[in-house]
């Protein structure tokens, strides 16, 4: 599997996590921008507030895939750095 394929797969996994949390997510495929995903979530206004303004949360996400390092003295166990 190429590095591009690994990165794309990881981006889709992260995208799914945010979508499951109620975010609308856009992936900027094959871009060289500072972020891979943009996640937006709208919530209802706080209880008791007037008006119909919604609160908006925006996350700019850069996904990185790194090799796992072996834990010293513990063969077979892996740890994310």
N, C-alpha and C positions, 0 to 999 in steps of 0.2 A: 504494500500500500504506500503510495507517495505521501510526502509531507502535506501537499495540497489536499489530498483525500482525507487524511487524518484531521487536518484543521477544519475542513468542511463538515466532517462528521461531528466533531466536537461543537462547532458552532450550532449545528442543528439540535444537539442535546441541550445546550444552554438555552437556545430559543424555546424549546419545548418546556423547560423548567419555568421560564418566565410566563409563557402562555398559560400553563397550568395554574399560575399564581394570579391570573386575571389581567395580565398585560397584553397589549397589542404590540407585536414585535416585527420589526423590519430588518432583514439581513442585507447588507451591502456586499453582494457577491463579487469576488475577485477584485475588490477595490484595494487600493493602497492607502486608504484613509486611516486616521488614528483609531477608528472603532469599527467593529465588525457587525454589531447589532445595536439597534435603537429600540428601547422598550418604553412604552407609554401606558400609564394607568390613570384612569379618571375615577374619582370617588365622589360620593355624595357630600354635600356641605355638612359641616359639623352641626350637631343637634342644637336647635334653638337659633341658628343663624338665619338672617333674612336674605331673600333673594334666591336665585337659582344657580349661582356660580358653583362650579365643580372644582375640586382640587385636582391638580394634574401632577403626577410624578413622572419624571423622565430619567432614564438610565442610558448612558452611552457606554457600551461594553466592548472591551478588547479581549478576545479569546486567545489563549496561548496553550499549546500542547507541549509538554516537556517529558523527557524520559524519566522513568521512575528510578530512584536510587536504591540500591540494596542497603538494608539496615546492617551496620557493622556487627559482626558476631552473631547474626541471626539469619543464616542462609535460607532463602526461599521467601522471607518476609520482605515486603516492599513498603516504601514510604514515599509520599508525595513531598517534594522539597518545599 
